[in-house]
Amino acid sequence: MDLGGDFEVLEFRIGRRKTETSYAKLLIKGRSRRHLEVILKEVYRLGAVTPTPEEVQLKEAPADMVLPDGFYVTTNHPTYIYYGGNWLEVEGICMDKVISVDSSSNRAYCKSIRDVKAGDLIVTGDRGVKVKPPEYPREGSGIFEFMASRSSPEKPSTSIIRVIAEDMMEIKKSGGKIVVVAGPAVVHTGADEALAKIIRMGFVDALLSGNALAVHDIEYNLFGTSLGMSVKNGKTIAGSNRNHLAAINEVMKAGSLRDAVAKGVVKSGIFYECIVNGVPYVLAGSIRDDGPLPDVITDTVEAQKLYKLHLKGASMVLMLATMLHSIAVGNMLPSTVKVVCVDINPATLIKLLDRGSAQALGVVSDVGTFLPMLAEELAKLKIRG
C-alpha cells in the first residue's frame, strides 16, 4: 500500500501456540506489470514467496569483476534460491553482494563484485529467490530480550552488563565464537586492562581493529600514556608527545608486534594477551595511520577479506567505540549474528542500524565504564564455572 498497490487476503491462519507459525496468502495488485514488479521486489525481501516456486534466473558474468544486467543484490538475511527443483541456501550471506551458482556442485555462494570471474553464473531478478528475515522470539533471549528498545541512552547498569556477560558465557559454553571490534577509545578511556583481561579469560576468539588501537595499546603499556596523556590521571607529561612515535619505533625495531612480545619489549596489554593466548587479530590500515605498524594490512581489499575470514561462524560480535569499523563489520554479517554495539555517540548506533544491521543492540555508554564492569561480571561467571 505504501507503494500505491492493493491486496486481498485469500487465506489467513494464525498460530495458536508459541511454537506455531502463522500463514497468510495474499493476492497483490499493481497498476501495471512494472508497478507490480516493484511491489513484489519489496515483498520478497520481507520473506514472502510465490505459491509455486519458479526456477531462479541465471546469467553469465561477461568479464572479471563485471556483473550481468539485472543482477540480484543480497540482504543480510538467510537467503535461498530455487535451482534444479530444490531450494539451495546461499552460503556466506551478507548484504550488498551478488549470488553466484556453481552448477557442478549445486551450491550457491554470496560474492562481492571483485570476486566475480568471467563466466560465473550470477542470479538476476527476484524470481526463485527466497529471503528469511530472523524471527524475534516470544520468550527470553538474553540481552536482546532484556532491552525493549534496540538502543539504550542510559549509562550501563550492572543488570544490563550482567545479561550481556551471561550471553557471552553461554556462547562460549556451547562452543560459539565471539569477535571483538574495537577502536583506540578503549585505551583513551582507561579500559585497556579490562579488554586485556577479557581476552585472557578466553572470551575473545578474534580481534578486528586498525593501527590506532595497537599503537595506543603499546604506548600505554610501555609509557602509561595515550597520545602523550597519562591514562591514570589525565594529565599531560612533559615530553610525552613523543611517546606515540616512540611506541611505533619500538615495534619497528623488534620487527612486529609478535616479535616485540617474544623479545620481551611488550609485556602486557591487549595485543600481548592476543599473542600469548593465540587469539588472531587483523589490523586494517587507513590513510590517517602513523607508521603504520608492521602488522597493519595497508591493502584494504586484503584486510576486508581477512575480516570476513575471522567473522565466519561468529555467534556474537561486540563492537567497542569505533564507528567506521563497526559499520564495516556490520555490512559483513548475516542477520542471525548477535551484535552488541557500545559507543558514547548515539550517531554510531543509529548509522549502524540504518545501514541494515537491524539485529544490533546499541548501548550508549563510555566504553571506559562499560568494559571494566563487563570484565568483572565475566570473572564472576568464570569462577562459578
FIDRENVEX-122534 format. One record per residue: residue in three letters; z, y, x of N, C-alpha, C, O, CB in turn. Coordinates in steps of 0.02 Angstrom, whole numbers, plus 50000, padded with zeros to 5 digits. Glycine has a CB too. Layout:
AlaZYXZYXZYXZYXZYX...
***
This chain:
Met500004994050042500005000050000500005006350044499695011350026500615000049953Asp500345006150100500335011850146499635013350171499475019050186500805010550206Leu499215008150174498525009050197498035010150140497425009950150498315002950238Gly498295011250080497865012750023497585006649988497115007249950497305016950045Gly497885000750001497644994649968498084992849909498524996749889497624988950017Asp497964987049881498354984649824498454977149832498124973949872497994986349756Phe498914974349792499034967149797499314964549731499584968249690499514965549854Glu499234957949722499544954449666499954948649694499734945249741499004951949615Val500544947449666500954941749686500734935749645500834935549584501714943149677Leu500434930749677500194924849642500734919449638500764915649590499574922049677Glu501164919249689501704914349690502274916949733502154920149785501444907449718Phe502894915749711503474918149749504054913249740504314912449685503684925249725Arg504244910049796504804905449795505344907949843505214909249902504574898249815Ile505954908749817506504911449857506944905749882507154901449843506914916549817Gly507074905649947507524900649974508224901449945508504906949944507554901150051Arg508504895949922509154896349888509744895049935510314896349917509184891449831Arg509604892449994510124891150043509954894850108509394896950119510204883550055Lys510464895550151510364899250213509834896150258509504899550297511014899750250Thr509744889550251509264886050294508564885750264508094883450297509514879050308Glu508494887950201507844887650167507464894250176507744899650170507944886050092Thr506824893650189506404899550194506124901450125506114897350079505824898450244Ser505904907650119505574909850058504824909750069504584909850126505814917050037Tyr504444909650015503714909050020503394913749969503604914049911503474901750009Ala502904917449991502524921849945501784920949958501554920650015502734929349955Lys501404920549903500674920249907500404926449873500524927549813500394913549875Leu500034930549911499794936949885499034937049885498704934149927500074942749927Leu498764940649835498064942349834498014949649855498254954149820497744941149762Ile497714950849913497684957649941496994960549928496484957249938497844957650017Lys496984966849906496354970149887496244976549927496704980249940496354971749811Gly495614977649946495414983749980494834986949946494514983849903495254982350053Arg494684993149964494124996749932493454994049955492954994649919494165004249948Ser493434991150014492814988450042493004982850090493594981850105492384993950078Arg492504979350115492644974050163492974976950225493464974050251491994970350182Arg492724982550250493004985650309493734987750297494164986750339492584991650331His493854990750239494534992950222495004986850218495574987250241494544996750156Leu494764981450188495164975350182495324972550251495884970150262494804970150140Glu494844972750297494954970150365495504974050401495904971150438494314970350405Val495524980650390496044984850421496724982850394497214982250432495914992350407Ile496764981650328497404979650297497614972850323498204971750340497344979650220Leu497144968050324497304961250346497544961050418497984957150436496704956650336Lys497244965350461497444965550531498184967050537498534963950577497024970850569Glu498444971750496499154973450498499584967950467500124966450491499274980050462Val499334965050413499704959750378499784953550423500314950450425499364957850312Tyr499244951850459499274946050503499804947150558500144942450577498584944850535Arg499864953250583500334954650636501054954350612501524954150652500194961450666Leu501154954350546501814953550518501984946250503502524944750479501874957650454Gly501514941750518501644934650510501284931250454501354925250445502364933650501Ala500884934950415500514931850360499924927750387499644929350439500254937350310Val499744922550350499164918550368498754917150305499004917450250499384911850402Thr498114915650315497684913950259497874907050233498084902750272496934914250279Pro497794905850167497984899250138497634893450173497934888150183497824899150065Thr497004894350189496624889250226496464891850295496084896650301495974887250187Pro496744888850348496624891550415495894891250434495534886550418497044887750466Glu495674896450471494994896850495494984896250571495454898450605494654903550473Glu494464893150597494404892150669494384898950704494054903650682493764888150686Val494754899450760494784905650798494094907350827493704902850842495304905050855Gln493954913750835493314915950862493384917050938493854920350960493064922550828Leu492934914350977492954914851050492304917651077491764915951052493104908051081Lys492354921951127491774924551163491904924251237492474924951259491604931851140Glu491384923351276491464923051349491554930051378491224934851356490864919551381Ala491994930651427492054936951463491414938151503491204933651541492684936851510Pro491104943951497490454945051531490514945751607490014944651642490134951151503Ala491094947551633491194948451705491934948251720492354948551675490874955151730Asp492104947751784492804948051804493114954551780492824959951789492884947251880Met493714954151750494084959951727493714964051674493834970051666494254964451786Val493264960651638492904963951582492974959451520492854953451523492144965051600Leu493164962551464493274958751403492684959251355492334964251355493904961251368Pro492564954051315492034954551264492234959351210492834960451198491894947551234Asp491754962251176491894966951122492294963551067492204957651053491234969851093Gly492744967351036493134964650981493714960251002493974956550960492694960850935Phe493914960451066494454956051090495104957351052495244962951031494574957151165Tyr495484951951043496134952251009496674954551058496694952151115496324945450977Val497104959051037497654961551079498314958551053498454958950993497694969351079Thr498704955651097499304952051077499894956751062499914962451085499504947251131Thr500374954151023501024957151015501494953351062501264949051100501274956950940Asn502144954751059502614950951100502944945251059503414942151083503154955551128His502684943950999502964938650957502614931950972502034931950992502894940450883Pro502954926350961502624919850968501974919650929501954921550870503094914150945Thr501444917550961500774917950932500424911050937500514907450986500344923450967Tyr500034909450886499674903050883498944904450865498794909350831500004898250831Ile498504900050889497794900550869497584893850840497814888550861497344902550930Tyr497134894150790496874888150759496234886150795495714889350786496744889150682Tyr496284880850836495724878950879495644871350877496124867650888495834881350951Gly495054869150863494914861950860495304858450805495464852550812495064858750926Gly495454861950751495804858950695496554858650703496904855450663495554852150683Asn496824861950755497544861950767497794868950784497414873050810497724857050823Trp498434870150770498744876450791499014875650862499424871250874499314878550742Leu498774879750908499004879550977499434885650991499244891250974498404879351026Glu500024884551021500444890351039500164893651102499974890251150501184888151050Val500134900251101499894904051158500454904351210501004906751196499664911251138Glu500304901851270500814901451323500884908151360500394911651370500634895951374Gly501504909851378501634915951417501524922251377501284927251404501204916051478Ile501694922151313501544927851270501934934151291502524933851306501714926051197Cys501594939751291501904946351298501414951451268500834949851256502074948051373Met501644957551257501244962351220500674965251262500684965351323501684967951196Asp500164967551225499594971251254499204967151305498994969751356499844977551286Lys499104960851289498684956451331498144953351287498094955051228499124950951367Val497754948751315497244945251277497394937751280497804935551320496514946751304Ile497054933951237497154926651234496544923251263495974924351241497294924251162Ser496664918951313496124915051344496234907751327496794905251328496114916151421Val495684904251311495724897251291495384892851343494824894151364495384896151222Asp495744887651364495464882551410495234876751366495644872751343495994880251464Ser494584876151356494314871051311494404863951339494424859151301493574872351299Ser494464863251406494544856551435495234853651423495304847551418494404856851509Ser495744857951418496424855451408496704857151339497264855251322496874858451461Asn496294860751298496534862851232497184866851236497654865451199496624856751187Arg497194871651282497774875951289497564883251286497004885051305498144874451355Ala498024887451263497884894551257498394898451299498984896751300497904896851183Tyr498164903651332498594907551377498544914951362498024917451339498404906151450Cys499094918451376499094925751373498884928351441499164926251492499814928451352Lys498394932751443498134935251507498094942851507497954945951456497454932151522Ser498214945751566498084952951574497344953751591497014949051614498544956051629Ile497094959751581496384960951592496184959651665495624957651678496204968151572Arg496644960851711496494959851782496414952551800496104950851850497034963051825Asp496704948151760496674940951774496084937451742495964931551753497314937551751Val495714941051701495144938151665494554937251713494384941751751494924942551605Lys494254931251711493674929651752493054928951709493094927351650493804923251793Ala492474930151739491844929451703491794922451674491924917551709491244930951749Gly491614921951610491544915451578492164913051542492124908251504491344910451627Asp492734916351553493344914451516493224915151441492904919951419493944918851538Leu493474910451402493414910851329493984915151303494574913351309493424903751296Ile493814920851274494294925751251494284926151174493754926351144494154932751282Val494884926251144494934926751071494714933651049494924938751077495654925251047Thr494284933850998494054940250970494214940250895494214935050862493294941250982Gly494354946150869494524946850798495204943850783495564941650828493994943450756Asp495374943750719496024941250697495984934350664496504931350649496344946150649Arg495384931950653495314925550619495594919850661495454919450721494574924250603Gly495984915550629496264909750664496844911450710497024907350753495734906550703Val497144917350701497724919350741498324919950696498294923150643497594926050780Lys498884916950716499504917250677500064919950721500174917550776499694910250649Val500414925050695500974928050731501624926350694501644926450633500884935850736Lys502144924650732502784922850702503334927450727503654926050778502954915450718Pro503444933050691503994937550711504664933950707504754929550665504004943850666Pro505134935750751505784932350751506164933850687506134939350661506194934350812Glu506524928750663506934929650604507634931850625507914929350674506964923150561Tyr507914936650588508604938650602509074933850567509014932750506508734946050579Pro509534930850604509964925650574510434928550522510634934350526510364922250628Arg510604924350473511064926450420511784925750442512234928650412510944922350357Glu511894921850495512574920850520512634923850590512134926150619512764913450521Gly513244923850617513384927150680512924925050736512744919250743514084925650700Ser512724929950777512294928650834512514932950892512124936850920511554929950816Gly513154932250910513404935950968513344943450960513454946150905513054933751029Ile513174946751014513134954051015512624956650965512694962250940512974956451084Phe512094952750951511574955150907511784955050834511464958250792510944950950916Glu512314951450818512604951750752513174956750750513304959850699512844944750729Phe513514957450807514104961750810513924969050797514284972650763514444961150879Met513354971150824513134978050815512694978650753512174975350749512764980650877Ala512894982650706512494983450645511854987250659511334985650630512894987050591Ser511874992150704511274995950722511024993250788511374989650823511425003550726Arg510394994950806510104992450867510294996750927510124995050984509344992150860Ser510645002350916510845006650971511505009750955511595012750902510315012050985Ser511985009151000512655011950988512745018351028512655018251089513195006851007Pro512915023850995513015030151030513715030851059513875036051088512885035950984Glu514125025651052514815026151074514905023351144514505019351168515265022551025Lys515445025551176515635022551240515805015251228516035013451174516245026351272Pro515685010951277515795003751263516535002251253516955003651295515524999551321Ser516684999351197517364997151185517444990151214516954986651227517544997251108Thr518064988251225518194981551253517914976151209517664971051234518944980551262Ser517934977151143517694971951097516944970951103516704965251101517864973851026Ile516554976351111515834975651117515664971951182515264967351182515494982651117Ile515984973951236515834970851301516064963651302515754959451335516164974851357Arg516604962151268516844955251265516324950751233516214945151256517504954851226Val516004953151180515504949151146514884948251191514594942851193515294952451079Ile514684953451227514124952851274514304947651328513884943451345513964959651308Ala514914947951354515134943151404515124936051377514924931351411515844944951429Glu515344935251314515354928551284514634925951276514514920051287515694928751215Asp514174930451258513474928351253513214926051321512884920951326513034934251227Met513384929751373513164927951441513454921251462513114917151492513354933351491Met514084920151447514414913851464514084907951428513974902751458515164914151447Glu513934908851364513614903451326512924901951353512714896151356513564905351252Ile512564907151373511894906151401511934902051465511544897451475511544912951415Lys512414903751508512474900051571512704892851561512484888351595512954903651618Lys513164891951512513404885151498512834880751473512824874751487513964885451446Ser512374883651436511814879751408511224879251456510694876651438511584882851342Gly511314881751517510774881351566510254886751560509714886151588510434874751561Gly510424892151524509954897651516509924902151577510284901251626510154901751456Lys509474906951573509324911351629509454918651611509224920951558508584910451652Ile509814922151654509964929251643509644933351699509764931951758510734930551640Val509244938251681508914942551729509204949651721509284952051665508144942551719Val509354952851777509604959751776509064964451803508754963151854510254960351819Val508964969951767508514975351788508964981451799509304983551752507944976751734Ala508964984251859509454989451874509154995251913508674994351951510034986551913Gly509445001151902509235007151938509775009651985510335006951984509045012551889Pro509635014752026510105017152076510735020252046511235021052082509775022252120Ala510725022051981511325024751950511905019851951512485021751946511175026751878Val511755013451958512285008351965512715010052025513325009252023511975001251973Val512405012452080512785014252139513095021152131513675022152147512335014152201His512695026052106512945032952099513585033252058514035037152072512405037252066Thr513625029052006514195029251959514785024951981515275024551945513965027151891Gly514725021752039515285017852065515315010752040515835007552045515905021152048Ala514755008152012514765001351983514464996252031514354990452011514375001351918Asp514324998152092514024993652141514434987252149514174981652146513944997152209Glu515084988152159515514982352170515564977852109515624971752115516214984652190Ala515524980852049515554976951987514944972551980514994966651963515624981551926Leu514344975351994513734971351989513734965952043513514960352030513104975751995Ala513974967652103514014962652156514474956852135514324951052149514284965852221Lys515014958452101515484953252077515164948852024515254942752025516114956452049Ile514784951851979514444948051926513944943251957513874937551935514084952851876Ile513584945552009513114941152045513494935452079513294929652076512704945152097Arg514054937152112514444932252148514724926852101514794921052121515024935652186Met514894928752039515164923951991514624919451961514784914751925515514927651935Gly513984920851976513454916451954513134918251888512814913951856513704909651949Phe513204924551866512924926451801512244929951806511984932351756513404930951766Val511964930251866511304933351875510844928351909511004925551961511364939851918Asp510264927251878509784922451905509204925851940508834922551977509514918051850Ala509114932351929508604936251964508764943551954509024945551903507874934451938Leu508594947652005508714954852002508044958452013507704957252062509234957052056Leu507864962751966507234966451970507404973851975507794976551935506784965051908Ser507104977252024507264984252034506734987452078506174984952084507964985152064Gly506934993152109506484996652154506834998152220507384995752232506235003052123Asn506505001952262506765003752327507435007352324507885006052365506265008052363Ala507515011752275508105016152272508755012252266509235013752301508045020952214Leu508775007252221509395003452213509595000152279510185000352298509314998052158Ala509114997252313509274993852376509514998752429509994997352465508664989952401Val509175004352435509365009252486510065011952473510475012452519508855015052488His510205013852410510865016552395511415011252401511975012852421510875019452324Asp511245005052384511724999552393511904998752467512484997952484511434992952364Ile511404998852510511524998152582511905004252608512375003552647510864997252620Glu511705010252587512055016352608512795016152589513235017752629511725022552578Tyr512925014052528513615013852505514025008852545514595010152564513645012052430Asn513735003052557514114997852591514164998852667514574995652700513794991152577Leu513745003152694513795004952765514235011152777514625011452824513115006052795Phe514145016152731514455022652742514915024952686515265030052694513925027652753Gly514935021452630515355023552574515085029352534515435032252493516025025252600Thr514445031052546514135036652510513515034452472513245029052484513955042352559Ser513305038652426512675037652390512325044452389512565049152359512775034852317Leu511745044852423511405051252435511875056252467511865062252451511135054052369Gly512295053852513512735058252551513385060052518513795063552548512375064252567Met513475057852456514095059652419514555053552417514345047952403513925062152348Ser515185054852430515675049452428515715046552357515835050252309516365051852451Val515615040052351515645036752285516365036652259516475036852199515365029652290Lys516845036352304517545035852284517815042352255518165042252204517965033752344Asn517665048152287517965054452263517455059652242517645065152220518395057252316Gly516805058152248516295062752225516175068752270515815073352251516465065252158Lys516475068852330516405074452375515855073152426515725067552447517065075852410Thr515525078652446515015078152498515345078652566515725083252580514475083652489Ile515195073852609515485073652675515005077052724514395075952721515625066352697Ala515275081152769514855084752817514415079952856514645075052885515295088852865Gly513775081552857513295077552894513075071152860512665067452887513575075852960Ser513345069852801513195063452768512515063452733512305058352707513725061852717Asn512165069152734511505069352703511015064852740510485063052714511245076452701Arg511195063052804510765058652842510885051252827510505046952849510855059852916Asn511405049652789511595042652777511045038752742510955032852754512235042352737His510685042252697510145038952659509625036152707509445030252703509825043952610Leu509385040352753508885038152801509195033452853508855028952879508565044052836Ala509825034552869510155030052918510195022952891510125018152928510855032752934Ala510325022352825510345015652794509675012252799509625006352815510575016252720Ile509145016052784508465013252789508325011152861508045005852874507935018352765Asn508535015352908508405013952979508755007653003508485003753043508625019853022Glu509365006452979509735000452999509374994152976509344989253012510445000652971Val509104994452915508734988552889508074987852927507874982252943508594989352813Met507754993452942507134993152981507254989953049506854985853072506835000252990Lys507804991753082507964988953148508094981353143507904977553187508584992353177Ala508414979453088508564972253079507934968353062507874962453080509084971253025Gly507464971453026506844968153007506744967552933506184968152908506814961353037Ser507294966452896507264965852823507984965652797508454965452836506864959552800Leu508054965752732508724965152703509044958452721509634958152738508694965852626Arg508644953152718508904946552735509124946252809509644943352825508374941152721Asp508724949252852508904949352923509524953552935509944951852978508314952152965Ala509594959052896510184963352904510824959552884511344960552915510114969752861Val510774955252834511344951152815511474945752867512044944552886511224947852745Ala510944942552890511014937152939511314939653005511674935953038510324933852952Lys511154945853023511394948753086512074952153079512344954853127510884953653113Gly512344952053018513004955053008512994962553000513534965653001513444953153064Val512404965552994512374972852984512624974552914513014979252906511644975352993Val512404970852864512624971852795513094966152777512914960252781512014972052746Lys513714967852757514224962752745514484962552674514924958652658514804963852792Ser514214966952631514444967052561513924970652519513464973752545515144970452554Gly514024970352453513584974052408513144969652365513174963552368513164978552447Ile512744972952324512304969552276511824964852310511774958952292511924974652234Phe511464967352360510944963252392511244958252441510944952952453510444967652428Tyr511814959752468512184954752508512344948752464512234943052485512834957852538Glu512594949952405512774944452359512154940652337512174934552332513154947052298Cys511604944152324510984940752305510764936052361510574930352347510424945952291Ile510784938452422510534934552479510984928552494510734922952503510484938952541Val511644929552497512084923952515512154918852458512334913152470512784926652535Asn512014921052396512064916552339511384913852315511344910452264512404919952282Gly510854915452352510194912752336509894915452272509504912052240510234905452331Val510074921652254509804924752193509174928652213509214933352253510324929552159Pro508594926952186507974930452204507974937652177508264939052125507374926752177Tyr507654942052214507584949052192506874951352206506544948952252508104953652227Val506654956152165505994959252175506094966752175506384969552128505484956952119Leu505844970052227505884977352232505174980152226504764979152271506224979552299Ala505044983552171504384986352158504354993552183504774997652165504204986052083Gly503864995052225503815001652255503535006952209503225005352157503395001352316Ser503635013252228503345018952191503185024452240503375024052298503835021552136Ile502835029452217502615034952260503205039152284503135043052331502115039252224Arg503785038452253504365042552270504795039552326505255042752350504805043552209Asp504635033452346505085029752391505145032752460504655034852490504845022652396Asp505775033052485505895034552555505865027952593506155023052572506585038152565Gly505525027952648505445021852688504755018752675504285020352712505995016752671Pro504665014552625505205010952591505475005252635505225004252690504955008052524Leu505975001752610506254996052646505714990652655505254990252615506854993252609Pro505764986552707505254981352719505184976452661504654973552652505434977552782Asp505714975552622505694970752567505324973352506505164969552461506394968952547Val505174979852505504854982952446504114981052443503764981352493504934990552448Ile503894979152384503184977352373502824983652350502934986052295503114971552321Thr502404986352393502074992652378501444991852336501194996752308501894996152442Asp501184985852331500614984452286500894983152217501204977952205500184978252312Thr500794987852170501114987352105500864981452064501234978652024500994993752066Val500234979452075499974973652039500334967352062500514963052021499204972952051Glu500444966652127500804960952153501534960952130501814955752113500774960752230Ala501834966952130502534967552107502584965452034503064962152014502794974752116Gln502094967551994502094965751923502054958151914502394955351871501504969151887Lys501634954951954501574947651950502234944151966502414939251933501024945151998Leu502594946752016503234943752035503764945051982504184940751969503464946352102Tyr503744950951952504194952351895504094947051841504574944151816504074959551867Lys503464945951823503304941151770503534934151789503784930451747502554941051756Leu503454932351852503654925751876504404924651866504614919351842503474924851950His504814929651884505534928851879505804929951808506364928051793505884933751927Leu505394932951765505594933751695505424927551653505684926751598505244939851664Lys505014923251680504814917251644505424912951629505804911151674504284913251684Gly505504911151565506054906951545506724910551537507234907351528506134901551594Ala506714917251540507344920951533507624920351463507254920651414507224928351551Ser508274919451458508614919351393508884926151375508884928051316509194914251395Met509094929951426509354936751415509144941151474509134938951531510134936751408Val508984947351458508844952351510509324958151499509354961151445508094954751507Leu509694959651551510174965151550509874970951588509784970551649510874962951580Met509724976451553509404982351583509934987751594510274989851548508834984951538Leu509994990051657510534994551675510275001051704510065001351762510994991051725Ala510285006251664510175013151687509525014051726509525016851781510745015351730Thr508975011751699508325012951730507785013151676507595007951649508155007551782Met507535019151661507045019851607506385016351625506125012351585506915027251593Leu506105017851683505445015351700505435007751706504985004451679505195018451765His505915004951741505924997651750506094994151684505854988651671506424995751804Ser506524997251643506704994151579506094993651533505964988451503507264998151545Ile505724999151527505134999151483504604994451511504274990851472504845006351477Ala504514994351577504024989851607504194982551593503764978651575503974991051683Val504824980851602505044973951590505004972251516504804966751498505754972751616Gly505184976951474505144975851401504444973951380504354969751336505354982151363Asn503944976951412503244975351395503034968351417502524965751395502784980451428Met503434965351461503254958651486503614953051450503494947151463503414958251560Leu504064954751403504484949651373504254947651303504034951951265505194952051369Pro504304941251286504204939251216504794941651174505344942851201504124931551210Ser504684942351110505204945051066505784940251055506274941951023504904946850999Thr505734934151081506264929151073506804929851126507324926451122505964922251076Val506704934151176507194935051230507704940451210507514945751186506844937051296Lys508344938951218508864943851205508824949351258508774947951318509564940551203Val508864955551235508834961251281509424965951266509514968051210508164965151275Val509824967451318510354972351312510194977951360510154976951421511064969251326Cys510094984051333509914989751374510494994751375510694997151322509264993151347Val510744996251435511315000851442511075007051478510825006651534511894997451480Asp511145012851446510935019051477511305024851444511425024851384510165020051470Ile511495029751484511855035551457511385040251419511605044351380512205039351513Asn510725039451432510225043551399509935039851339509585034851349509655045551449Pro510065042051277509805038551218509045038151217508765033551186510035042051155Ala508705042851251507965042751252507695036351282507175033951261507705048851290Thr508045033651331507825027351362507815021751311507325017951307508295025351421Leu508335021351271508375016151220507855017151166507535012351143509075015951189Ile507755023451146507265024951094506565023151117506175020151080507295032451074Lys506405024951179505735023451205505625015951211505085013451196505635026651274Leu506145012351232506085005051238505945001951170505514997551165506735002151268Leu506305004151119506195001451051505525003451024505174999350993506755003851004Asp505325009851034504695012351007504095009051039503555008751008504655019751016Arg504165006551100503595003551134503534996151121503154992651155503655004751208Gly503904993651072503794986851049504354981951062504324976351036503194984351080Ser504854983851101505404979151115505934979751060506504981751073505724980551185Ala505734977950999506164978950941506784974450942507264975750906505784977650878Gln506764969250984507344964650987507904967351031508434964351035507124957851013Ala507784973051065508264975651112508874978651077508814981951025507944980851157Leu509454977451105510064980651083510224986151133510274984851193510654975551076Gly510324992251109510474997851153511204999651152511515000051099510055003851134Val511495000751211512175003151217512145009751256511995009851315512644997851253Val512295015251221512285021751254512945022751290513455023951260512165027551201Ser512915022051357513535022351396513375023751469512825022351493513925015751390Asp513865026551503513845027151575513905020151604514385016551590514415031951602Val513415018151644513425011351672514025010351718514245004751729512775009951710Gly514295015951745514885015451787515515013551748515995011051778514995022051821Thr515505014651683516055012451640515925005351616516375001151613516145017151581Phe515295004051598515104997651567515174991751614515484986751596514384998051544Leu514904992251674514874986351719515564983951742515674977851742514464988051779Pro516024988351763516684985751782517034982151725517374977051737517124991451807Met516954984651663517264981351606516934974551593517264969651577517214985751544Leu516274974251601515914967951591516124962851644516234957051629515144969051593Ala516174965151707516394960651761517084957851747517224951951760516374964251829Glu517524962051722518204959851707518214954551652518574949551657518634965851686Glu517814955651598517794950851543517484944251566517714938951547517384953751484Leu516964944651608516654938451633517134934551677517144928451676516004940151672Ala517534938251717518024934951760518544931251718518744925651736518364940051805Lys518754934151663519234930951619518944924551590519284919351587519444935651563Leu518314924851568517994918951538517884913651591517944907651576517314920951507Lys517744915651652517634910851707518284907051721518264901051734517394914551771Ile518854910551719519494907351731519654902251677519924896851690520054912651735Arg519484904151614519614899551558519154893551561519304888351531519524903151492Gly518604894251596518134888551601517644888451544517224883951542518504882051603
***
